[in-house]
Amino acid sequence: MISVRKRYWVRGQDSVNRPRHERTLLRVAGLAAVSALFERDPGRVERLFFEARRRGDVGGFCAALARMGKPYREVDAAELARVAGTVLHGGVAAIARPRPFASFDPAAVADWARDGKPILVLDGIGNPHNLGAIVRTAAFFGVERVILADRPEQALPSDASYRVAEGGLEHMTLYRAKLPAALDDLRKSYRIIGAAPESGESAMKPVGGKPAALVLGNEERGLDPNVLAACDAIATIPGSGRVQSLNVAAAAAILIHALSRGRS
């Protein structure tokens, strides 16, 4: 059986010199996520496992791996669950190298803003499922850039986030940056809007002029006080008051939709 241990060495290169995120192989499960991976960057795939019911769906993937001299294998459901680390694998799982983070270059921010699209800034989103759900929504609405706070509690792309994102991570450019310092660089070209459960403007208010940089905070603590203070405006989603707040992924979906409508 092909080993699926997640620590690895990169073809003679000492992976200790690579960022931690890039030293860990990912298990990308589900047909949508695996399809997006092969469509966008098949060279990152190291091996592929699939059930018999997916033969017709993965033929092209297997051919691509054969050309690269990389293995693929049909397995039963029990073995695929072990490989994928979940029974929610959709009949196929790829073992792949993660995408490196893009370099956050303040000089490039003005070019980003020319397309008028909002960007996301995640300030300590700790749950990988929330990260995946947020990225899936962002990809659905055409957002292309996400900045992840360079702090320990911030979730990074993982098996779980790839599965939940349903291919969205392959359509996203991810950056890591220190907050709130990066917000000062963004402010020249973006309106910085922080999400908070109270005391903000209506989330449905269109954003005029500059595109928005939407900042979402940690699931329990919300935005760091220094990050909150650096925002140009605060957005709050009005509700019935029966529950205190929405899950951050649900809030992100509402806010991103509102911002997308503001562009139309």
SULJO-V443590 format. One record per residue. RES is the residue in one letter. PSI is psi in whole degrees, 0 to 359 (999 if undefined). OMEGA is omega in degrees with one decimal (none if undefined). NEAR is the number of other ideal C-beta (glycine too) atoms within 12 Angstrom. Layout:
res = (RES	RES)
psi = (PSI	PSI)
omega = (OMEGA	OMEGA)
near = (NEAR	NEAR)
//
This chain:
res = (M	I	S	V	R	K	R	Y	W	V	R	G	Q	D	S	V	N	R	P	R	H	E	R	T	L	L	R	V	A	G	L	A	A	V	S	A	L	F	E	R	D	P	G	R	V	E	R	L	F	F	E	A	R	R	R	G	D	V	G	G	F	C	A	A	L	A	R	M	G	K	P	Y	R	E	V	D	A	A	E	L	A	R	V	A	G	T	V	L	H	G	G	V	A	A	I	A	R	P	R	P	F	A	S	F	D	P	A	A	V	A	D	W	A	R	D	G	K	P	I	L	V	L	D	G	I	G	N	P	H	N	L	G	A	I	V	R	T	A	A	F	F	G	V	E	R	V	I	L	A	D	R	P	E	Q	A	L	P	S	D	A	S	Y	R	V	A	E	G	G	L	E	H	M	T	L	Y	R	A	K	L	P	A	A	L	D	D	L	R	K	S	Y	R	I	I	G	A	A	P	E	S	G	E	S	A	M	K	P	V	G	G	K	P	A	A	L	V	L	G	N	E	E	R	G	L	D	P	N	V	L	A	A	C	D	A	I	A	T	I	P	G	S	G	R	V	Q	S	L	N	V	A	A	A	A	A	I	L	I	H	A	L	S	R	G	R	S)
psi = (140	132	142	25	142	344	141	167	138	96	61	351	143	108	350	332	353	151	149	318	327	358	1	119	144	148	108	109	149	141	320	314	317	320	316	321	313	327	318	322	69	338	341	344	130	325	162	138	142	157	163	325	346	7	314	335	333	7	316	325	316	320	320	318	322	320	330	359	31	150	154	156	138	133	167	174	322	316	322	323	322	317	313	340	14	152	350	57	350	15	3	144	136	143	120	155	140	156	138	151	144	154	130	108	108	332	342	352	318	323	321	316	345	335	353	4	145	159	162	143	120	115	75	28	116	339	120	331	320	319	312	318	319	316	321	313	315	315	321	319	7	8	141	350	135	128	124	131	137	76	153	325	352	122	141	165	134	178	310	315	325	318	315	327	344	42	350	328	335	344	9	140	123	138	156	138	154	134	147	6	319	333	328	324	323	328	334	333	348	153	122	115	116	145	129	153	350	166	22	178	164	134	339	2	123	151	120	167	242	148	164	144	106	124	121	138	181	146	325	318	348	205	142	140	321	326	316	318	336	355	148	331	159	131	133	136	116	139	188	340	358	331	156	319	172	156	145	328	322	318	318	318	316	315	318	320	318	317	323	322	326	338	340	999)
omega = (179.5	-179.1	175.8	174.5	-168.4	174.8	-175.4	174.7	-173.0	170.5	173.8	179.1	179.5	-175.7	176.3	-179.0	178.8	175.6	-175.6	-179.5	-176.3	-179.7	-174.9	176.2	-179.8	171.8	-177.1	-173.7	178.6	-174.6	-179.0	-178.6	-179.8	178.8	178.9	178.7	179.6	179.3	-171.9	-173.3	-175.5	-179.4	178.8	-176.9	178.6	177.2	-173.8	176.5	-177.9	175.1	-178.9	-177.6	-179.5	-177.5	-178.1	-178.2	-170.6	-177.8	178.9	177.9	-179.4	179.0	179.0	178.6	178.1	178.8	179.8	-178.8	-178.9	-172.2	170.4	-173.7	172.7	-177.0	175.9	-174.2	-178.1	-180.0	178.9	176.9	177.5	-179.6	-175.3	-177.1	-180.0	173.2	-179.9	-173.7	177.7	176.2	-179.5	176.9	176.0	171.0	-169.3	173.0	178.7	173.3	173.9	172.7	173.8	178.8	177.3	-176.8	-178.9	-178.9	-178.1	-172.7	-179.6	177.3	178.3	-171.1	-176.0	179.3	176.9	-177.0	173.8	170.7	179.2	172.8	-178.1	-174.1	174.5	172.2	-170.2	-175.7	-178.8	175.9	176.0	177.1	-179.8	-179.7	178.5	-179.5	177.4	177.1	-179.3	179.2	179.8	-177.7	173.5	173.3	-173.8	-175.3	176.2	176.2	178.0	179.8	177.9	178.4	-169.4	-174.5	-179.0	176.0	176.6	178.6	-174.1	176.3	-175.8	-177.2	176.2	-178.8	-178.1	-178.2	175.4	179.1	-176.4	-178.6	178.8	-179.0	-174.4	168.5	-177.4	177.6	168.1	-178.0	176.0	175.2	6.6	-174.8	-177.8	179.7	176.2	177.2	-179.7	-172.4	-179.5	-174.9	-177.3	168.9	-175.1	-177.7	177.0	177.2	179.2	-174.8	-178.9	173.1	179.0	175.2	175.6	-179.4	-175.5	179.8	-179.8	179.2	-179.5	177.7	-179.0	169.9	-174.6	165.0	-175.9	-175.5	-179.3	-173.4	-178.9	-176.0	-176.9	-172.3	-176.4	-179.4	172.3	-177.4	179.6	176.8	178.5	-178.9	-178.2	-178.5	176.3	-179.3	177.4	178.0	177.1	178.7	-179.4	179.4	-177.1	-175.6	-177.9	171.2	-171.5	-175.1	176.6	166.6	-173.9	178.7	177.0	177.5	179.3	-179.3	-179.8	-176.8	179.1	176.3	179.5	-179.8	178.5	176.6	179.2	179.2	-173.1	none)
near = (13	19	14	30	15	20	14	24	15	20	9	6	12	11	20	13	11	19	17	18	24	25	22	23	33	40	40	52	44	37	30	31	42	47	29	32	43	33	19	23	22	29	17	33	39	32	34	47	42	36	29	18	18	31	18	15	22	33	18	20	36	29	15	25	30	18	14	19	11	25	22	34	28	22	29	17	24	13	21	34	22	21	37	35	25	24	19	24	36	30	30	43	46	49	37	39	31	34	28	21	26	19	15	29	18	23	12	20	28	18	13	31	25	13	17	24	32	43	44	46	48	52	43	31	41	26	26	29	26	34	42	39	36	45	47	34	38	40	33	23	31	23	39	28	38	48	46	41	37	25	26	12	22	36	38	39	43	32	36	29	41	46	40	33	41	30	32	39	45	34	30	38	30	41	35	28	34	24	38	31	19	33	37	23	29	40	27	21	28	38	32	39	42	40	47	34	29	17	16	26	25	20	35	19	22	22	32	13	15	28	34	42	47	50	50	54	40	30	32	17	19	29	36	28	17	21	37	30	18	28	37	27	31	30	41	26	33	20	17	9	10	7	11	14	23	26	23	39	33	23	36	40	31	30	43	41	26	31	39	26	18	28	22	13)
//
